[in-house]
C-alpha cells in the first residue's frame, strides 16, 4: 500500500498545475456573509497575482447568485445571514462547509482561458487533492447540450435566473463522491480579473486538505495575510453593497 501511495504522490507531483504561481491568503477570522463577499471583491480589485483564500462564517449563512430572486430565499432571513453574491449560480448554505475563493488578475495568462475551462481545471485540482487523500472523487462529465448550458448559467454572470439549490443540481465539471455533488462554484469576470467562489460540503476533509489543494493549484505558493488595506477596502464595499437591503433585494 505504501508503494502505491508513493507512486500516486509522484504522479501528482509531475502533473501540470493550474497556475505558475499563487498567493495563499491566510484568513483565520470568522466573518459575516457581507464581509466575506466584500473581501473577495477587494482582492479582485488589487491582486498582483492569482490567489486562493479559504474562509469561515461567523454564523450560519446563505449566499445566493446574482440573478436569484430575493423571494426565493426570504424565508431563511430569520435563520441565516443572507447575502447576494456578485457571482452567478444558485443557493448555497454555509457554516459547515469549506468555502474558498480564487482570484485571477487579468495579467495572469489563465485569465484568457474560457470560464468553463477555468472551472474544470480548478475542479480537477480539487478532485486530485481529494483522491490523494483517499476520497473517491470524480469530476462530473455531463455531455448533453442542456447540461452544458446549465453549467454556463451556473458559472456565468449574464445568466438567466438559476434559482435552484446548487448542491441539488450538479452541472458539468462539479465534483461528485458516490454520485453526490460535494463541490461546486460560481464565477464573475471583469476587466480586472476573474473571481471564482466555491464551496465543499457534505464530506469529511482532513487537516491537510487545504495545503494539498493549494499544491495542486500551483507548486509555487507564497503565503500572505489579509492586510489592513484589503480589510479597510472590504469594509467600505460591505457598507455600500453587500451589507445593504438594496443589494440584497435588487431582484
C-alpha positions as CSV (number, residue, x, y, z in Angstrom):
1,X,0.0,0.0,0.0
2,X,2.8,2.4,0.9
3,X,4.5,1.8,-2.5
4,X,1.2,2.5,-4.3
5,X,0.7,5.7,-2.3
6,X,4.3,6.8,-3.2
7,X,3.7,6.2,-6.9
8,X,0.4,8.2,-6.7
9,X,2.2,11.1,-4.9
10,X,4.9,11.1,-7.7
11,X,2.2,11.2,-10.3
12,X,0.5,14.3,-8.8
13,X,3.9,16.0,-8.3
14,X,4.5,15.7,-12.1
15,X,1.1,16.8,-13.2
16,X,0.8,20.2,-14.7
17,X,-0.7,22.7,-12.2
18,X,-3.3,25.3,-12.9
19,X,-1.2,28.4,-12.0
20,X,2.5,29.1,-12.3
21,X,2.4,30.9,-9.0
22,X,-0.3,31.6,-6.4
23,X,-0.7,33.5,-3.2
24,X,-2.4,31.8,-0.3
25,X,-4.3,34.4,1.6
26,X,-4.4,33.3,5.2
27,X,-7.7,34.4,6.8
28,X,-8.2,32.8,10.2
29,X,-11.1,35.2,11.2
30,X,-14.7,34.2,11.1
31,X,-16.7,36.9,9.2
32,X,-20.2,38.0,8.3
33,X,-21.6,37.0,5.0
34,X,-21.3,40.5,3.7
35,X,-17.6,40.9,4.7
36,X,-16.7,37.5,3.2
37,X,-18.1,38.7,-0.2
38,X,-16.5,42.1,0.2
39,X,-13.1,40.7,0.9
40,X,-13.3,38.6,-2.2
41,X,-14.2,41.7,-4.3
42,X,-11.4,43.7,-2.6
43,X,-8.9,41.0,-3.5
44,X,-10.1,41.1,-7.1
45,X,-9.6,44.8,-7.3
46,X,-6.0,44.7,-6.2
47,X,-4.5,41.2,-6.6
48,X,-1.0,41.4,-8.1
49,X,-1.0,37.6,-8.9
50,X,-3.6,34.8,-8.7
51,X,-4.6,33.9,-5.1
52,X,-6.7,31.5,-3.1
53,X,-8.4,32.3,0.1
54,X,-10.2,29.7,2.4
55,X,-12.7,31.3,4.8
56,X,-15.2,30.8,7.5
57,X,-18.5,32.3,8.6
58,X,-19.3,33.9,11.9
59,X,-22.8,32.3,11.9
60,X,-24.9,30.1,9.7
61,X,-25.2,31.8,6.3
62,X,-26.8,31.5,2.9
63,X,-25.4,33.0,-0.2
64,X,-27.3,33.2,-3.5
65,X,-26.3,34.0,-7.0
66,X,-26.6,37.5,-8.6
67,X,-29.7,36.6,-10.6
68,X,-31.6,34.7,-7.9
69,X,-34.8,36.5,-6.7
70,X,-34.8,37.5,-3.1
71,X,-38.3,36.0,-2.8
72,X,-36.7,32.6,-3.3
73,X,-34.5,33.0,-0.1
74,X,-36.5,35.4,2.1
75,X,-37.9,32.6,4.2
76,X,-34.4,31.9,5.6
77,X,-33.9,35.5,6.7
78,X,-34.6,34.7,10.4
79,X,-32.4,31.6,10.4
80,X,-29.3,32.6,8.4
81,X,-27.1,35.5,7.5
82,X,-28.2,36.2,3.9
83,X,-26.0,37.7,1.2
84,X,-26.3,38.1,-2.6
85,X,-23.1,37.0,-4.3
86,X,-21.5,39.0,-7.1
87,X,-21.1,35.7,-8.9
88,X,-23.7,33.5,-10.6
89,X,-25.2,30.2,-9.6
90,X,-27.9,29.3,-7.2
91,X,-28.5,29.0,-3.4
92,X,-25.6,27.7,-1.1
93,X,-25.9,27.1,2.6
94,X,-22.7,27.9,4.6
95,X,-21.5,27.1,8.1
96,X,-20.4,23.5,7.9
97,X,-18.8,23.8,4.5
98,X,-15.2,24.7,3.5
99,X,-15.5,27.9,1.4
100,X,-12.8,29.2,-0.9
101,X,-12.3,31.9,-3.4
102,X,-9.8,32.1,-6.3
103,X,-8.9,35.5,-7.8
104,X,-7.2,35.6,-11.2
105,X,-5.9,39.0,-12.3
106,X,-6.1,40.0,-16.0
107,X,-2.3,39.9,-16.1
108,X,-2.3,36.1,-15.5
109,X,-2.3,34.0,-18.7
110,X,-5.0,31.8,-17.1
111,X,-7.4,34.8,-17.3
112,X,-7.6,34.4,-21.1
113,X,-9.0,30.9,-20.8
114,X,-12.8,30.3,-21.0
115,X,-14.9,30.4,-17.9
116,X,-15.7,26.7,-18.3
117,X,-12.0,25.8,-18.8
118,X,-11.0,27.6,-15.6
119,X,-13.9,25.9,-13.7
120,X,-12.9,22.5,-15.0
121,X,-9.2,23.0,-14.2
122,X,-9.7,24.2,-10.7
123,X,-12.1,21.3,-10.0
124,X,-9.6,18.8,-11.4
125,X,-7.1,20.1,-9.0
126,X,-9.6,19.8,-6.2
127,X,-10.5,16.3,-7.3
128,X,-6.8,15.3,-7.4
129,X,-6.3,16.7,-3.8
130,X,-9.3,14.6,-2.6
131,X,-8.1,11.4,-4.3
132,X,-4.6,11.9,-3.0
133,X,-6.1,12.0,0.5
134,X,-8.2,8.8,0.0
135,X,-11.5,10.1,-1.3
136,X,-13.2,8.5,-4.3
137,X,-13.9,11.8,-6.0
138,X,-14.7,12.4,-9.7
139,X,-15.3,15.3,-12.0
140,X,-18.8,15.2,-13.4
141,X,-18.9,14.7,-17.2
142,X,-22.3,15.7,-18.4
143,X,-22.2,15.7,-22.2
144,X,-25.6,16.9,-23.5
145,X,-26.1,20.4,-24.6
146,X,-28.7,21.2,-22.0
147,X,-26.3,20.2,-19.2
148,X,-23.5,22.4,-20.7
149,X,-26.0,25.3,-20.9
150,X,-26.7,24.7,-17.2
151,X,-23.0,24.8,-16.5
152,X,-22.7,28.1,-18.3
153,X,-25.6,29.6,-16.3
154,X,-24.1,28.3,-13.1
155,X,-20.7,30.0,-13.5
156,X,-21.6,32.9,-15.7
157,X,-22.8,36.3,-14.6
158,X,-25.1,37.3,-17.6
159,X,-27.3,34.3,-16.9
160,X,-31.0,33.7,-16.8
161,X,-32.3,33.1,-13.3
162,X,-31.0,29.8,-11.9
163,X,-32.9,29.6,-8.6
164,X,-32.2,26.0,-7.5
165,X,-30.2,24.9,-4.6
166,X,-26.7,24.5,-6.0
167,X,-25.9,21.2,-4.3
168,X,-29.1,19.6,-5.6
169,X,-28.2,20.4,-9.2
170,X,-24.8,19.1,-10.3
171,X,-23.6,20.5,-13.6
172,X,-20.7,19.6,-15.9
173,X,-17.3,19.6,-14.0
174,X,-18.8,19.7,-10.5
175,X,-17.2,17.2,-8.0
176,X,-19.1,14.1,-7.1
177,X,-18.4,11.5,-4.4
178,X,-20.5,8.3,-4.7
179,X,-22.7,10.1,-7.2
180,X,-23.4,13.0,-4.9
181,X,-22.3,16.6,-5.5
182,X,-19.9,17.8,-2.9
183,X,-18.2,20.8,-4.6
184,X,-19.5,23.5,-6.9
185,X,-18.5,27.1,-7.7
186,X,-19.6,30.3,-9.4
187,X,-17.7,33.0,-11.3
188,X,-17.6,36.7,-12.1
189,X,-15.3,38.1,-14.8
190,X,-14.4,41.8,-15.0
191,X,-11.8,43.8,-16.9
192,X,-9.5,43.5,-13.8
193,X,-9.8,39.7,-13.5
194,X,-11.9,36.7,-12.6
195,X,-13.3,35.7,-9.3
196,X,-14.3,32.0,-8.6
197,X,-16.1,31.3,-5.3
198,X,-16.5,27.6,-4.3
199,X,-17.9,25.5,-1.6
200,X,-17.1,22.0,-0.5
201,X,-19.6,20.3,1.8
202,X,-21.1,17.0,2.9
203,X,-17.7,15.3,3.2
204,X,-15.1,15.0,5.9
205,X,-11.9,16.8,5.0
206,X,-8.5,16.0,6.6
207,X,-6.5,18.7,8.3
208,X,-4.0,18.9,5.4
209,X,-6.6,19.2,2.6
210,X,-6.1,22.9,2.2
211,X,-2.4,22.5,1.7
212,X,-2.9,19.6,-0.7
213,X,-5.4,21.5,-2.8
214,X,-3.1,24.6,-2.9
215,X,-0.3,22.3,-4.1
216,X,-2.5,21.0,-6.9
217,X,-3.3,24.6,-8.0
218,X,0.4,25.6,-8.1
219,X,3.8,24.2,-6.9
220,X,4.9,27.8,-6.4
221,X,3.0,29.2,-3.4
222,X,3.5,32.3,-1.2
223,X,1.6,32.8,2.0
224,X,0.2,36.3,2.8
225,X,-2.2,37.6,5.5
226,X,-5.2,39.8,4.7
227,X,-3.6,43.2,5.2
228,X,-5.2,46.3,6.7
229,X,-5.6,47.9,3.3
230,X,-7.6,45.0,2.0
231,X,-9.7,44.8,5.2
232,X,-10.4,48.6,5.1
233,X,-11.5,48.4,1.5
234,X,-13.7,45.4,2.2
235,X,-15.5,47.3,5.0
236,X,-16.2,50.1,2.5
237,X,-17.6,47.6,-0.1
238,X,-19.7,45.8,2.6
239,X,-21.1,49.2,3.7
240,X,-22.4,50.3,0.3
241,X,-23.0,47.0,-1.3
242,X,-23.2,43.5,0.3
243,X,-24.5,44.7,3.6
244,X,-27.4,46.8,2.2
245,X,-31.0,45.9,1.7
246,X,-30.9,47.5,-1.7
247,X,-28.3,44.9,-2.9
248,X,-29.9,42.0,-1.1
249,X,-33.4,42.7,-2.6
250,X,-32.3,44.0,-6.0
251,X,-34.1,41.2,-7.8
